[in-house]
Amino acid sequence: MKLAIFASLFASAAAFAPASSGRATSQIAETKSDLEALGKQLNPIVGYFDPLDLTEAALWGQSNEFTIGWLRQAENKHG
């Protein structure tokens, strides 16, 4: 009986242990030239495509690299 109680307590405590993250890391392109090279590598037919010219934008008065990084993060987060 004590073993069953101990086993159930141990199992419930293990549920709150931090899980190991098996996420793969990837390099983020943060300049327009990085995006152009990545576009040609991933889709050689279309290549680099930025119809709204967002790579030249400076959102919130920040640099182009910040804007590209912010947009890439939002794209990764929201799909």
C-alpha positions as CSV (number, residue, x, y, z in Angstrom):
1,M,0.0,0.0,0.0
2,K,2.8,2.4,0.9
3,L,4.5,1.5,-2.4
4,A,1.4,2.4,-4.4
5,I,1.1,5.8,-2.6
6,F,4.8,6.5,-3.1
7,A,4.5,5.6,-6.8
8,S,1.5,7.9,-7.3
9,L,3.2,10.8,-5.5
10,F,6.3,10.3,-7.6
11,A,4.3,10.2,-10.8
12,S,2.5,13.4,-10.0
13,A,5.7,15.2,-9.0
14,A,7.3,14.2,-12.3
15,A,4.5,16.0,-14.2
16,F,5.9,19.3,-12.9
17,A,9.5,18.6,-13.8
18,P,10.8,20.7,-16.7
19,A,10.8,18.9,-20.0
20,S,13.9,18.8,-22.2
21,S,13.5,20.9,-25.2
22,G,14.2,19.1,-28.5
23,R,13.9,22.2,-30.6
24,A,16.2,22.6,-33.5
25,T,18.0,25.9,-33.9
26,S,18.3,27.7,-37.1
27,Q,20.1,30.7,-38.4
28,I,17.9,33.8,-38.9
29,A,18.6,36.0,-41.9
30,E,18.6,39.6,-40.8
31,T,19.7,41.5,-43.8
32,K,18.2,42.0,-47.3
33,S,21.1,40.2,-48.9
34,D,20.6,37.3,-46.6
35,L,16.9,37.1,-47.5
36,E,17.8,37.3,-51.3
37,A,20.2,34.4,-51.0
38,L,17.8,32.4,-48.9
39,G,15.0,33.1,-51.4
40,K,17.1,31.7,-54.3
41,Q,18.2,28.7,-52.3
42,L,14.7,27.7,-51.1
43,N,12.7,28.5,-54.2
44,P,14.9,28.9,-57.3
45,I,11.9,29.6,-59.6
46,V,10.5,32.6,-57.7
47,G,13.6,33.7,-55.8
48,Y,13.4,36.7,-53.6
49,F,9.8,38.1,-53.4
50,D,9.0,41.2,-51.3
51,P,6.0,43.0,-53.0
52,L,5.4,45.3,-50.0
53,D,9.1,46.3,-49.8
54,L,9.1,45.5,-46.0
55,T,12.8,44.9,-46.0
56,E,13.4,48.7,-46.6
57,A,11.0,49.7,-43.9
58,A,12.1,50.9,-40.5
59,L,9.3,50.1,-38.1
60,W,9.2,52.1,-34.8
61,G,12.3,54.1,-35.9
62,Q,14.5,51.0,-35.7
63,S,17.0,49.7,-38.2
64,N,16.2,47.5,-41.2
65,E,17.8,44.6,-39.5
66,F,15.5,45.0,-36.5
67,T,12.5,45.2,-38.8
68,I,13.5,42.1,-40.7
69,G,14.2,40.2,-37.5
70,W,10.9,41.3,-36.0
71,L,8.9,40.3,-39.1
72,R,10.7,36.9,-39.3
73,Q,9.9,36.2,-35.6
74,A,6.3,37.1,-36.1
75,E,6.1,34.9,-39.2
76,N,7.6,32.0,-37.2
77,K,5.3,32.6,-34.3
78,H,2.1,32.9,-36.2
79,G,2.8,30.7,-39.2
